[in-house]
Amino acid sequence: MKDSPSWGGHIYVVAASLDGFTGMIPWRERGTPRGPGWGCDSGMTTEWVDPATHQIKDVPSCIPDPSLRLPNGGAYKPTPVAYEPTIMDRLDAAGLSWKIYGGKRGQRGYEWSICPTFAECLYTRQDAHLVTDKRFFTDAKAGALPSFSVITPGGPYAGDSCHNFASNTACDNFVGQVASALMTGPEWHATALFITWDDCGCFYDQVPPGRNPDGTQQGPRLPLMIVSPYAKPGYTDDTRATFEDVLAFVEQTFKLAPLGVNDAQAYPFSKSFNYSQSPLKPVHMVHRALPKGEHIDWAQLRQDDT
């Protein structure tokens, strides 16, 4: 279940919290520095809820890190936002590898990448873990995938993201390419792929949204699919879940401490897997040519990520 647009969803998927942000897509105020994307180096602004007054304030779209000794903790101007740890910190502390596959600076799709929103990731050695989404296919084929990955369409695949005004056929092909790269690669036997979306289509949902353990509101439901040799075949898990539940799966798999109350109380998809079953074989993915007249409206796509 999801209660914010893509920018907030990308925070949640690695931090199990919005850190007080509403998740609203950042915007550029007049006179602010112009940078790439929509994170700490973007010069952009977004909404944040003051925990003391519960009032919404406009602040830099950045989770600062005062320990970096950068001005404003890495934000383009002073900000009241607190530092928030991420799953990347937990993995680093445990000596486990990770990558975020998405657009790099100067490439279409950088604004959708997760790392730039966190000053700690953007302005430290963690930035080296942000690579292009195209690199995923090379790593999967070579058996060089890290312990944990987040894949977002960016770079040459920025239009393959299932948005309105973008091609659903292209989106299906991209998801199929990702799944096929895993299933035909040498690490298939030890892989779990979670496929989901970072915001809702916002059609009517008859199920009332709940609340997270920290009291924040959940939103409309989203599809989530699991691809793994140990996923129960043909099984539908009807347990309510959010992005923090995926983090709980990662944390329990690698014996990592939770980031906060949300992932500490999350459901780790225990009903969805059967590690005693015979490993499932890869499934052939179909790649379809784009239908005649299929198009991507880039101008609309950049504006419609809400």
Secondary structure by P-SEA (a helix, b strand, c coil): cccccaaaaaaaaccccccccccccccccccccccccccccccbbbbbbcccccbbbbccccccccccccccccccccccccccccaaaaaaaacbbbbbbcccccccccccccccccccccccccccccccccaaaaaaaacccccbbbbccccccccccccccccaaaaaaaaaaaaaaaaacccccbbbbbbbbcccccccccbbbbbccccccccbbbbbbbbcccccccccccccccaaaaaaaaaaaacccccccccccccccccccccccccccbbbbbbbccccccccaaaaaaaacc
